[in-house]
Amino acid sequence: MNNVEVEFYWRPGCPFSEALHSQLVESGLSLREINIWEEPGAAERVREVANGNETVPTVIVGSSALVNPTVAEVHAAVREESAA
């Protein structure tokens, strides 16, 4: 399960991003942290999967996009991607 990369889209000052980030770090998942205000194309990527909104946190695992997910939902997506 740990070999699946989790793309974690966030922006500074977002308490929801901070809360999920700390839970994901504690869980030991492989995170690629992407600040949507600094990384070119990141905000557009989030809008693509969030109905045109820049909602963070957004998490992408393989082909699954999760908008403002719980840590349990992220783990379920990682398990599903690992089984594929």
Buried (B, 14 or more C-beta within 10 A) or exposed (E): EEEBBBBBBBBEEBEEBEEBBEBBEEBEBEBEBBBBEEEEEBBEBBBEBBEEEBBBBBBBBBEBBBBBBEBEBBBBBBEBBEEE
